[in-house]
């Protein structure tokens, strides 16, 4: 679908620009970052709208084609989720350099955000993750100036699209 | 380089690098030499060619002086030469009057941010005595500069000789009174005030009030009011920062005082609206007294609608009755009495509407064009790409596209109108949209307050055009 392909391209370009603007001389430009975020948001909405239309069209086709296609679709979905789970699994085994026994304390606490890419499930609208760029900018520009800006989780931002 | 073309005067071709070269005849307050060397090193080695890019141009209120600011933090002031009676056909041309380093690159250690030295805006103060004053600003700091002439020097000191060496007191046998002797004209620029530490975000504009005592400086989220005499205090009069930055939807893109009403100012937003505020209503002018916005045309909606509706410049007319705004594709004139829609809309380069995606990818869609009124408010001017600039006559509704380029403008020639071919057959002198050079953009222009003289900045070149004299 041309619209969703274009929307995706617009989002990818926006992300690239947002990321490179962080290393630009003179610091983050709030106006530019805001415009890029708005472009991403509208491209994302259009992308999801296009996907929703495509899926509803696809499900119509499935009903018409019969049960064999349904099975195929279900199998395909299973494969995808299986692959996802593999992606989200932590690498097996303890770190090589660990001399201490891996106790409960060494396990990653569950309140930390997962660094792995998470593919979006369904079309549920989520808050735009990339607006954390603006928060990042604010932290750079805060009067206190003692907090160091946290790196934006780019993998998460890309996946959220 | 500076080029000046006009109907009948001989060519004044710019001396390459001469006008904008190193300053030798101005002095200013400065810190240690080491810092200056370090900053020059940074500038010369990393950004050598970029430093010459002109970032702002401004005539003073009499039109006698023209100031330019560049990315390297320098200000160059041109002065119009006196028209001589013996050569009446030689119209006053602009020569370099003063060059000085206004801003240096700085590093904010607390925020780990580099502060660019690029001059974002220059605004002149009306002349009140023999000296000239201007405000220049980079992203964070505004400075008041005094430009004055020195053509006399005291000579005949008792305690030191002509070279400045201290004389041995035992050799002094008589007293004399130092006398002012003429010397070669020297133009000095001194920083009289430094207004700093008032902006968290990047300053995009400054505007001097008609009361000549105050001015405003504006960043993405705030407008601050200053007294020209007081540098350690400024008053925040507009603050649109949301409590949660994630809810930010709009930033301030420019602000300007009304030319006559010292209590009125306007500011434009990235959403394409303008707010007029009255400072008498409240200390914090968050409530506008007028709100100008044109509803969006849903048929032209695209991915980039928000970007192209962002206003890049707002200017009051000289008579104070109108406002002009520039967004990416149009210039609009608003009547202050009508908030619902603009009085006039002019298409600057509508042929770019179909190219927005490419312009977004090559970043051109973020370019901020300025717009300017002529002295009588009958003509408006703004820049475009390929070194084109456009003028719109509000009365006759005629418009013209001109080009600032030395290849296409012979000295003393009249500028030839240009045309962009938008479809179908391209005529001989037309240029097609795909041939336009998007790296050659005219973002900054200024118009003489009374006469038909314009100054146009094309990257690192300054063009001054004058009306033909019959």
Interface residues (C-beta under 8 A of the other chain):
Chain A: X6 X7 X10 X13 X17 X25 X26 X27 X29 X30 X31 X32 X34 X35 X38 X39 X42 X43 X46 X127 X131 X132 X134 X135 X137 X138 X140 X141 X142 X143 X145 X146
Chain B: X110 X111 X112 X113 X114 X115 X116 X118 X139 X200 X201 X202 X204 X220 X221 X245 X246 X248 X249 X250 X251 X253 X270 X303 X304 X305 X306 X307 X310 X357 X360 X361 X363 X366
